[in-house]
Structures are given as structure tokens and as C-alpha cells.
Amino acid sequence: MVLSDRDRAILDFERGWWLVPSTKGDAIRDRLRLSPTRYYQLLNQLLDDPEAGDYDPLVVHRLRRARQQRRRARVEGGPTFGHGR
């Protein structure tokens, strides 16, 4: 399956959202025309798509690692480092 323009835009946004002068939620709404909830749903799906890893392996790897740390923290009851929201 080939990544859509929206999928690539989400990965591109995630690569450098902290450079945006507004909050991340506002930037998601303004640039991607998505609610933050929908954005994170789509982003989470993308992290499991091999095409996303081919498109931007550094971002996908970083986000997968952060997701795994959050999951581990929930199971073990520790802090959720790498939260990003």
C-alpha cells in the first residue's frame, strides 16, 4: 500500500512540529485540518505501516520507541517518558 498525501503530511509534520510558533494542537488543526485526536489515531496507524518506515525511518523509529516506552510505563506503573503530546 502506498502512502497517501495526508500520510506523508502527517509524517512531515511530526518531523518538525516543535518549530511551529503555535501549540501542537493548534498547528495540527491549522495545517492538517484534523482534530488532535484523529491526528494521533492516524499517526499511530502509520507507525505500523512499513511504507511509513520507508518514507521516514528516523521519525517512525523515534515514535515507535516512544510508543513502546509509554506502553511499558503503563504496564509497569512508571513515568511515561517520550509522551510528546
C-alpha positions in Angstrom: 0.0 0.0 0.0 1.3 3.4 -1.0 1.3 6.3 1.5 -1.3 9.0 0.8 -0.6 12.7 0.6 -2.2 13.0 4.1 0.0 10.2 5.5 3.2 11.9 4.2 1.9 15.3 5.5 1.4 13.7 9.0 5.0 12.3 9.0 6.4 15.6 7.7 4.6 17.5 10.4 5.8 15.1 13.1 9.4 15.6 11.9 9.4 19.2 12.9 6.3 20.3 14.7 8.2 22.0 17.5 9.4 24.6 15.1 5.8 25.9 14.7 5.1 29.1 16.7 1.8 27.8 18.0 0.8 24.8 20.2 0.9 21.4 18.6 -2.8 21.0 18.8 -3.4 24.3 17.0 -0.8 23.5 14.4 -2.5 20.1 13.7 -5.8 21.8 13.2 -4.4 24.6 11.1 -2.0 22.7 8.9 -3.6 19.3 8.6 -7.3 20.1 9.1 -7.6 17.3 11.7 -8.6 17.2 15.3 -5.6 16.2 17.5 -7.5 13.0 18.5 -7.8 12.0 14.8 -4.2 13.0 14.1 -2.9 10.7 16.8 -5.2 7.9 15.6 -3.8 8.2 12.1 -0.2 8.6 13.3 -0.4 5.5 15.4 -1.7 3.5 12.4 1.1 4.9 10.3 3.7 3.7 12.8 2.7 0.1 11.9 2.9 0.7 8.2 6.1 -0.5 6.5 5.7 2.2 3.9 5.9 4.9 6.6 9.1 3.4 7.8 10.5 3.5 4.3 9.4 7.1 3.8 10.9 8.5 7.0 12.7 5.8 9.0 14.1 8.2 11.7 10.8 9.7 12.6 9.0 6.3 12.6 11.7 4.7 14.7 11.6 7.5 17.2 7.9 7.4 17.5 7.7 3.6 17.8 10.3 3.7 20.6 8.3 6.4 22.4 5.1 4.4 22.0 6.8 1.3 23.4 8.1 3.3 26.4 4.6 4.6 27.1 3.2 1.1 26.9 5.9 -0.3 29.2 5.3 2.5 31.7 1.6 1.8 31.8 2.2 -1.9 32.4 4.9 -1.3 35.0 3.4 1.8 36.5 6.4 4.1 35.8 6.7 7.5 34.3 5.7 8.0 30.6 8.8 9.5 29.1 8.7 10.5 25.5 5.0 11.3 25.8 5.1 14.1 23.1 1.5 15.3 23.5 
